[in-house]
């Protein structure tokens, strides 16, 4: 279990994360954000605790994305499968997420919520993952956003599997923080 704390003049975020069973304890004060973080934990198989407060919805959602992304970066096994993909239906919505956990941050959406599209971008930047999300169809914004988080979770579950091998022609990449 790793812990990441992020404190700014706008937000205070604590995230604890481990690859596990999908247990979630989420307390942000924003019911939909709590629901999406619970969905992400369950479908990704991550044990996730998030305790967050903030001044504005935008700041809170963005900073939770950054902090959850940083936590994911720290728990990624060096020999993870790296790639994951899933397409998820939710009622009339159909959403695909394709992920590469190879250390290159990139996000391509959008999903039909500027706040949660921003969460995805912030998460990818901090986690250093590439994520492409395609909303293939849908009418209900809630269903499309939730299907995106479910698809991301399933893609992460595939990518996080520790294979014992490095999936890169470069071999293992070594970086030092100083």
C-alpha positions as CSV (number, residue, x, y, z in Angstrom):
1,X,0.0,0.0,0.0
2,X,1.4,3.4,-1.0
3,X,0.2,6.7,0.2
4,X,0.3,10.0,-1.7
5,X,-0.7,13.3,-0.1
6,X,-1.3,16.4,-2.2
7,X,-1.9,19.8,-0.5
8,X,-2.4,23.1,-2.2
9,X,-4.1,26.4,-1.3
10,X,-7.2,24.9,-3.0
11,X,-7.3,21.2,-2.1
12,X,-6.1,18.6,0.4
13,X,-6.0,15.1,-1.0
14,X,-4.9,11.8,0.5
15,X,-4.8,8.6,-1.6
16,X,-3.8,5.1,-0.5
17,X,-3.6,2.5,-3.2
18,X,-2.5,-1.1,-3.7
19,X,-3.1,-3.7,-6.4
20,X,-5.7,-5.9,-4.6
21,X,-9.3,-6.8,-4.7
22,X,-11.2,-3.6,-5.7
23,X,-12.0,-2.4,-2.2
24,X,-12.8,1.3,-2.1
25,X,-13.2,3.9,0.7
26,X,-13.9,7.2,-1.1
27,X,-14.8,10.5,0.7
28,X,-14.6,13.6,-1.5
29,X,-17.9,15.3,-0.7
30,X,-18.9,15.0,-4.4
31,X,-21.2,12.0,-4.7
32,X,-20.6,11.4,-8.5
33,X,-16.8,11.6,-8.0
34,X,-17.1,9.2,-5.1
35,X,-19.1,6.9,-7.4
36,X,-16.5,7.1,-10.3
37,X,-13.6,6.4,-8.0
38,X,-15.4,3.4,-6.5
39,X,-16.2,2.1,-10.0
40,X,-12.5,2.6,-11.0
41,X,-11.2,0.7,-8.0
42,X,-13.7,-2.1,-8.4
43,X,-13.1,-2.7,-12.1
44,X,-9.3,-2.2,-11.9
45,X,-8.9,-4.5,-8.9
46,X,-7.3,-1.6,-6.9
47,X,-7.6,-1.2,-3.2
48,X,-8.2,2.6,-3.1
49,X,-8.8,5.1,-0.3
50,X,-9.4,8.7,-1.3
51,X,-10.0,11.5,1.3
52,X,-10.3,14.9,-0.3
53,X,-11.6,18.4,0.4
54,X,-11.4,21.5,-1.8
55,X,-12.7,24.9,-2.6
56,X,-14.3,24.3,-6.0
57,X,-15.6,21.1,-7.8
58,X,-13.2,21.8,-10.7
59,X,-10.1,21.9,-8.4
60,X,-11.2,18.9,-6.4
61,X,-11.9,16.7,-9.4
62,X,-8.6,17.8,-11.1
63,X,-6.5,17.2,-8.0
64,X,-8.1,13.9,-7.3
65,X,-7.2,12.8,-10.8
66,X,-3.6,14.0,-10.4
67,X,-3.2,12.3,-7.0
68,X,-4.8,9.0,-8.1
69,X,-2.6,9.1,-11.2
70,X,0.6,9.6,-9.1
71,X,-0.4,6.7,-6.8
72,X,-1.0,4.5,-9.8
73,X,2.4,5.4,-11.2
74,X,4.0,4.3,-7.9
75,X,2.2,0.9,-7.8
76,X,2.8,-0.1,-11.4
77,X,4.9,-3.3,-11.5
78,X,8.0,-2.8,-13.6
79,X,7.1,-6.0,-15.4
80,X,3.4,-5.3,-15.9
81,X,1.6,-6.5,-19.0
82,X,1.5,-2.8,-19.9
83,X,-1.4,-2.8,-22.4
84,X,-5.1,-3.1,-21.8
85,X,-8.3,-2.6,-23.7
86,X,-12.0,-2.9,-23.0
87,X,-15.2,-1.8,-24.5
88,X,-18.1,-1.4,-22.0
89,X,-21.8,-1.1,-22.7
90,X,-24.0,0.7,-20.2
91,X,-27.6,0.9,-21.3
92,X,-27.5,3.0,-24.5
93,X,-23.9,4.0,-24.1
94,X,-20.9,2.1,-25.5
95,X,-17.4,3.3,-24.6
96,X,-13.9,1.9,-25.4
97,X,-10.7,2.6,-23.4
98,X,-7.3,1.6,-24.7
99,X,-4.3,1.9,-22.3
100,X,-0.5,1.8,-22.4
101,X,1.2,1.9,-19.0
102,X,4.6,2.4,-20.7
103,X,5.6,5.7,-19.1
104,X,4.4,8.1,-21.7
105,X,1.6,10.5,-20.7
106,X,-1.1,11.1,-23.3
107,X,-4.9,11.4,-23.2
108,X,-7.3,11.4,-26.1
109,X,-11.0,11.7,-25.6
110,X,-13.3,13.4,-25.1
111,X,-16.0,12.1,-22.8
112,X,-19.1,14.2,-22.5
113,X,-18.2,16.1,-19.3
114,X,-15.5,18.7,-19.3
115,X,-14.8,18.1,-15.6
116,X,-14.4,14.3,-16.0
117,X,-12.6,14.7,-19.3
118,X,-10.2,16.9,-17.4
119,X,-10.0,14.2,-14.6
120,X,-8.9,11.7,-17.3
121,X,-6.2,14.1,-18.7
122,X,-4.9,14.9,-15.2
123,X,-4.8,11.2,-14.3
124,X,-2.9,10.3,-17.4
125,X,-0.3,13.1,-17.0
126,X,0.4,12.0,-13.4
127,X,0.3,8.3,-14.0
128,X,2.4,8.6,-17.1
129,X,0.0,6.4,-19.1
130,X,-1.4,6.7,-22.6
131,X,-5.2,6.5,-22.7
132,X,-7.5,6.7,-25.7
133,X,-11.2,6.8,-24.8
134,X,-13.9,6.6,-27.5
135,X,-17.5,7.1,-26.9
136,X,-19.0,5.0,-29.6
137,X,-22.6,5.8,-28.8
138,X,-24.8,7.1,-26.1
139,X,-27.4,9.7,-25.1
140,X,-27.2,9.8,-21.3
141,X,-24.1,11.7,-20.1
142,X,-24.0,9.8,-16.8
143,X,-24.0,6.5,-18.6
144,X,-21.2,7.6,-21.0
145,X,-19.0,8.9,-18.3
146,X,-19.6,5.9,-16.0
147,X,-18.9,3.5,-18.9
148,X,-15.6,5.3,-19.6
149,X,-14.5,4.8,-16.0
150,X,-15.6,1.1,-16.1
151,X,-13.7,0.6,-19.4
152,X,-10.6,2.4,-17.9
153,X,-10.8,0.1,-14.9
154,X,-11.0,-3.1,-17.0
155,X,-8.1,-1.8,-19.2
156,X,-6.0,-1.1,-16.1
157,X,-6.8,-4.6,-14.7
158,X,-5.3,-6.1,-17.9
159,X,-2.3,-3.8,-17.9
160,X,-1.4,-4.2,-14.2
161,X,-0.9,-8.0,-14.4
162,X,2.7,-8.7,-13.4
163,X,4.1,-10.9,-16.2
164,X,7.7,-11.1,-15.0
165,X,8.9,-9.6,-18.4
166,X,9.5,-6.1,-19.6
167,X,7.3,-5.4,-22.7
168,X,9.6,-2.9,-24.4
169,X,12.5,-3.3,-26.9
170,X,14.3,-0.7,-24.8
171,X,14.3,-3.1,-21.8
172,X,13.7,-1.6,-18.3
173,X,14.0,2.1,-18.1
174,X,15.8,3.4,-15.1
175,X,15.1,6.9,-13.8
176,X,16.4,8.4,-10.5
177,X,14.6,11.1,-8.5
178,X,17.0,13.4,-6.8
